[in-house]
Amino acid sequence: MRLSRLLTGIVAVTTTLALAACGGSSDTDETPAASGNATTTFPLTITHALGTTTIEKKPERVATVNWANHEVPLALGIVPVGYAKANFGDEDGDGLLPWDAAKLKELGASTPVLFDETDGIDFEAVANTKPDVILAAYSGLTKQDYDTLTKIAPVVAYPQAPWATSWRDSIKLESQALGLAAEGDALIAKIEKQMKDEAARYPKLAGKSVMFLTHLDSTDLSKISFYTTHDTRAQFFNDLGMKHPESIAKASATTKEFSLTQSAEQVQNLSDVDIIVTYGDAEGKTLAALQKDPLLSKIPAIKRGSFVSLPDSTPVATAANPTPLAVSFVLKDYVELLAAAADKI
């Protein structure tokens, strides 16, 4: 997928599922659901932002489109027949992110068909994989995209808004569609425990306020852009026991946008930020440029160097936008970087 698609999220919301049982059908499938003794019964109807999707029976051939949706079936032990080729964070150019490659190896599976989405969804390639279901809970599908895909197979789209689905809700929605709701809940619990345990190794992180700047333009530092509390990158900090600065929370409360821009002349608004994270370089050039700027250098976090620069197109930069497999793969490194920034407070 294109980076611009990765960065076009807005407010995350709770997944809404509507289950419709077909009583007495001889081919009804049942699997454990997320709570109690309930069962997931097929046919299954899922309501989402682009319509209503009915999955007649438990899918066997799973395809996914757009960013990271393949990680849910992979994490649950299902190898998709096809999914989007990675073109951000793919250091060796094989179309796979390292956590995907590791999981495929663990499952003893070869690389599935990789859809090239550089110019949008390759509908013909998706159709050629003959899927039973197409997962796209975390995506930027347009209504036209959705309508075209539904001619191929039932499509599970985002519950409310493009690029707004949290990693938890992606797992909940897509595991339900696969008839693996209980397994999905177990996966969520496992990831949450990993996050909690790793953050606990650095008590200094607890309660620290963190903001995430978007890509900086070093040729024009007269303004800066940042991700709002609606973006999954910013929400990741909450998972690690940190918090949104009051300044960012206040600005986010007035919009549903995933990012906002403000003039560098308003840097006094960011005095409550303990740590700043952004995409940049590993050599400290990004921080050095900010510390030389007459206005941005006044931000306390920048002045003292409580700053994390994530080199572009690297695994840790990619996984700063948390997804089901990526979190576990880079969690240790990411938290270590945040802790190093906290040391300077």
N, C-alpha and C positions, 0 to 999 in steps of 0.2 A: 504494500500500500504506500501511497505517497505520504510524506511527512505532514503535508497540509491536512490530510484526512485525520491523521493521528491527533492533531492539535485542535480539532474542531468540536470539542465536547461542550455541553452545558449541563445544567443542574441534574445531579443524579437523583433517582427516585426509586421507590419500592416497586418491585416486580408484582404484577397482578396476574394471577393464574385463574382460569375458570376451567374446571374439570367436567367433562360430560361423559357419563358412562353409557355404554350400549348394553343394557341388561339382557342376559340370556344368549348373547352371541357366542357361537361355538369357537370363534377365533379370538376371543378377548384375552389380552395379556395382562397379567398383574405382577407388579413388583413392589417391594416395600416403599412406602412414602416417607415423608420427612418427619412425621410425628405419630406417636401412638401406634395403633394397630391398623391404621388406614392403609389403603392400597392405591397405587397408581393404576388406573384402568384405561385401557385403550378400547375404542377411540378416545383420544384426549384432545380437548379444545383449549387453545391458548389465545388470550386476548392481548394484543399489543398495540403500539401506536399506529401501525399501518393497516390494522384490520384484525381479523380473527382467523386462526389457523387450526385446522383439525388434522391430527395425525392418526390414521386409521389403526395402525398396529406398531408394535415396538420396532423402531428403525434398525436395519442391519447395515445399510450403506449410508454413511454420514458424510456430507460435504459441508464445508464452511466457507464463508466469504468475509472479506475485510479482516481487520487486525485482531489477532489473538483468539478468535472464536474456536479454533481447532484445539486450543489448550485444554478446554474442558473435557471433550471426549478422550483426548490423549491421557490426561490425568486420571481418568476413570478406566483406563485400559482399553479404550477403543481407538483403533487407528482409522482416521478418516480416509475416504477414497480420494479426497482432494481438498486442498486449502490454499490460501493466498501465499505466494512466494514472499519472503522477507526481503525488503530492500533498504531497511534501516536497522543498524545494529548487526548486520550480517558481515562479519569481518573477513570470512574466507570466501565469500561470494557463492556459496553453494545453495543459497535460497532458504537456508534453515538457520534459525537462531540457535545458539548453543544448547539451550534447555530443551528445544524440540529434538535436536539430534540425539541428546543424551536419553531422552524418553523413548525415542524410536529404537535406539540400541537396546535399552532395557527390555522393551517389548519384543525384541527380536524381529523387528519389522523393517522393511526397506522404505525408502522415501516415497511417499504418495505422489500423486499428480500435484504439481505446484502451479497454481493459477497466477499468471502475470497480470497484476492489477495496476501497472504503471499508468495506463490510460483508462482506468475504470475496470469494472467487472468483466471478465471474459465469459460471457454467457454460454458460448458454444463449448468452451472447455469444461464448464460446470456440467452442462447437459451430457457431455461425453462420459462423465463418471457415473451416470445413471444412479443418482442418489435417491434414497427414500425420504430424506429430510435435509434441509439446508439451514444451518445455524448461523445467526447474525445478530445475536442479542447485544453485542458491543460493536456497533457499526454506524456508518453514515448513509445507509440505504435511502434513496429517494423513493417516492411512490412509484415512479416508472421502473426503477431497479426491482422493486418488490413485485410489481405486477409481472415483469418479465420472468423473474425467478420462480414465481408460483406456477408458471406454465411447465416448469421442470419438475418441481417437487414442493411439498409443503415447506413454508419458510417461517422460521422463528425470528422475528425482528425485535428491535429494542422496545422496552415497555412504555417509554414516554418520549424520549428525545434522542437525536443522533449523538453518538459518542458520549452518552451520559450515564451508561450503565456501569455500576461499580463491579469490582471483581466478584464480590459476594453474590450480587444479583445475577450476574452472568452465569455463575455456577448453579444457582438455584433454578433459573429459568431453563437453562440448557440441559441440566441433569434431569429435570422433570420431563422434558421433551424426549429424552432417551430412555425414560422408564427407570431412572436410577436416582430418584430423589433422596433416598436415605444415604446412598453413597456420596451424593453431592453435599449433603449436610456434614457428613464425616470429613470430607475434603476441606470444607470451610473451617471446621473445628481444628483440623490439623494445621492449616496455614495460620490461623489465629494464634495457636499455641507457639508455633515457630516465631512469629513476630513478637509475642509477649516475652518469650524466653530470651531472644536475642537482645531486645531492648533492655531487659533486666540486667544484662551484663554491664550496662552503662547507666547507672542511676542518675547521673548528671543530666541525662536527656529528658527525664520526666518533667513535664510541665513547661519545657522550653517552647518559645514561640518561633515558628518557622514560616518563611514565605518562599515561593518558588518563582523566580523571574523567568520569563520566556527568553528566547534567544536574543541576546544583546547585539545591537548594531554599534560596533566600536567607532564607526565614522560619524555617528550621531547619538550622543549621550544626553541630548537635551530633553529626552523623555525615556521612560522605562515602562515596560509592560510586565504584568504579573498574572499568574493563574489565580482565579478566585477560589473560594471555598467549595464551589460546585465542581471543580475539576478533580479527577481521580489522583493526580500527582499530589495535590495539596491534601487530599483526604488520607493519603498514605501516612502522613505525619501523625494523624490522630490514631491510626492503628499502632503506631510505635510509642504511644503515650505522650506525644507532644501536642501542641495546640496551634490554632491559627492566631496570629497577632490580632488584637482588637481592631487595629486600623484596617486590616484586610477583611475581617469579618464584617465590619461596618460597611465597607465599600461593596462587599458581595451581597449584602442584604437588599440592596436597591436594584439588583439586576439578576438576570438568569444567564448572563454571558459567562463563558468559561475563562475569559481573560479581560483585563482592563488596562488602560494606559493612562499614565499621569505625567505631568511635567516634572522635570528634575528640580524645578524651583519649589516643589511641594515636598521635598525630602523630609521636612520636619514631621510629616505625617507617619514616617516609618521609624521613628525613634523607639517604638515598642517592639521592634523585631530583634530577636536574639540571634537567629541564624538565617542566612540567605543561601538558597540553592539555585543554580542555573546551569545551563548548557554552556560549555566553554572549552577549556584546554586543561592539560595535566601539568603544565609548566608554571602556572601562576600568572600567566600574561593577562588573563581576564580580570583577576583581582587587581593586578598592578595598574591596569588602565583605569579601573574605577577609583582606585585610591589616588590617582593623579588628577581626576576630574574635580574641579573646584566646588561643584555642588554635591555630587553623589558621594564624594569622600566624607561628607558630613554625616552620613548615615552611620550610626554607631557600629553596626555589625560589619560594615565595610571598613570603617576606620581601624577596628581592632583585628580584622581578618577572620571573623566568624563566618566563614564563606566556604561553600562546597561547589567546585566547578566540575561538572560531569562531561568528559570528553565526548564530542559528538560521535554517533554511530558505534559506540562501544556497548557491550552488554549492560553495564551498570546504568548508563544513560538511558538505554531503551527500557530497562526494567524500573526506572523511576516512575513510570506509568505502570502501576502494579497489575499483573495478570496472573492467572492461576499457577502456571509453571515457573514464570520468571521470578516471582517473589522468593521462592525457596532457593533458587539458583544464585541470586546476587545479594540476598538479605544481609549476610555477614559483612560483605564489603561495603554496602551502602550505609549500614548502621555505624560501621567503623569510621567512615568519612564524616558522618554527622557528629559522632562523638569527638572527633578531632577538632571540629569547628566549635563545639561546646566547650572544649578545654580553654578556649581563648576568651571566654566570657568572664 
